[in-house]
Amino acid sequence: MIPLLRGLASALGMGMVLAGVAALVAPAHELHEALDQLRAGTAVAACALGALMILLRGPISRLGAASGPTTAATVVLLLLTALAVSAPSLVPAGALDVDLSLRHAAPSPGHLLGNDAQGRDLLAATALAAPVTLAVALSTALVAAALGGLMGLAGGWLGRGVDLGGRLLTDTLLSAPSLVFQLLVVTAFQPEGFTRLGYLVLALSATGWMGAARLVRAEVQALRGAGWVESARILGLSELTIVRRHVLPHVLPLLGAWTAAAAANAMLAEAALSWLGLGIQPPLLSWGGMVQDLRGPTATLLDALPAVLIATTALSLAVLADGLAGTKRTAPNS
Amino acid sequence: MAGSLIAALTRRIVYAAALCWLLATLLFAITEVAPPAPPPPPPSLGEEPTEDFCRERLGTTPMDRYVARMTTVGRSWTPPCAPITTTLGERLPKSARLAGFAIALAWPLSLLAALTQGAFAGRAIDRVITGGAVLLHAWPVFLLAAAAQRAAPTLGLPSVGSGSAANQLVSLVLPGATLAMLLASAWVRTLRAAAVDAFEGPRVRAARARGLAEATVVGRYVLPSVLRPAITLLGLALPRLVGGTVVIERVFGWSAMGGWLTEAAVRRDLPVLTAITLLTGVVVALAGALADTANAALRTDGGHE
């Protein structure tokens, strides 16, 4: 299993780097200003993520081989990542043209999966929505993990006033209907295009970091009283060194598992917002927004493709999260 | 004893009050910082009053507005500017019914599923339930709701909540079941862990070795351990009674708290937002206190430590 995953990560990584370089070097055909920016952005991301995938093929294959479902989830996520960053470079010009005469058209030689409710090529639309959806979900999870991790670490390690303040903030945001704050942040400033993506990530992560804070705080508090921490203090190690060397190795695996689960939740939350028409808006596409097409009476089975992709990605992330949680280190670091 | 109880209760109340104050202040801050909403079109004769008319003169400085916002409930800023308490009286019972039905359905079901999984850990039934829960949890809620809605005509169930009491009860079934599935899929995963821990723990082994009947073992040694997180989860779900469920309400055409909240957020209708958010905050604090009390009672009645 491990060699298989290692080989897959290397192959996909190389493919992504090649696609990225090719997209950066080749002349750009105009899709639309925002989509051209998307293509440029994903080309850079393809190079970066491809290189990362090649460099980290060892850890990826070790984590992924933990169990059968985890392996499947890792494979799915690797493939999705590779497809998402390469797709915008492969979509031909004119693929996203709105042609109302082709609404819900069946598959044809020019449109492999048929057309969606606006007459766009369904395959192209789904492919272009992929990097946006995945980027928002991953960014939200990472920002929320960073925010929550820091809060939990500060509260758990420093205790007393800092802890009380942290707990108050955490509980306040947990009590509020998260949708209110998300909608307020996203709609109040009326951002558009890529700025809107940034606000969306901000809104979703600002209402999603609390779980990480609680998790990290509990773990840090338990570790703070451990015997070897006292010994380290007596030996004269600085607080920062103690945290770095003795606390983080225990906290980071838990946080990693939490991040995977948070990415799944972020994906579903963004899908719900986009489905309400308040999340990612044209010209940028998202899978959640495309699911709106299922509402009409003329919706076909193929229109469910974005929905199936959302569910598959969320499922894979959740399975991965469970797998990562199982690798928590229990023995203290000497 | 009573003194410490009162002290603990007072601490909780002060904490909850601080929480509510922080919530309201955050809301106020966001709406103050955001650029003003675009002005509404001028009204023609006989039309409802505009938003400008709805906004009471709350003072020119932010401090005046802040004080006014914190001390009065007032009217909505959205035409027809109904008093918030009136709209609350119309919409809150609907959300409470929906969420109450869903929780009443999901909670015992999750408990039963978790106990089954704990008793048969590693076997087929355990994997089936886990797989089902993970799958349901990954599937976006608006798709579940849309699928249920499409199934409504074939099952002969009305989906909009209006009309006679019997009709209202039946119309609860679909949206309530959808919400219940959503809640149960999240709860089962947490409760399974607790159940498996309890079944594999030393007390269950000792009890079985003593020759106690399985039902007694489960009732005395497993159930209390699973009830503890179950009650905490129940407490965390109670705010749904007030906050509503936006997507389910929209799909099934219910005009309850969720839809009201979304509209208010988009229109930056601060009085409505403050009122609903504070109400949710109070319910959260109460639910948390109730859950903690129940768990404390469970601990004193529970097994021999």
Interface residues (C-beta under 8 A of the other chain):
Chain A: L168 L169 D171 T172 L174 S175 A176 P177 L179 V180 F181 L183 L184 V185 T187 A188 F189 Q190 A264 L268 A271 A272 W275 L276 L278 G288 V291 L294 R295 A307 I310 A311 T312 A314 L315 A318 V319
Chain B: Y15 A18 L19 L22 L23 L26 L27 I30 T31 V33 A34 P35 V134 L135 H137 A138 W139 P140 V141 F142 L143 A146 P239 G243 V246 V247 R250 L261 T262 A265 V266 R268 L273 I276 T277 T280 G281 V284 A285
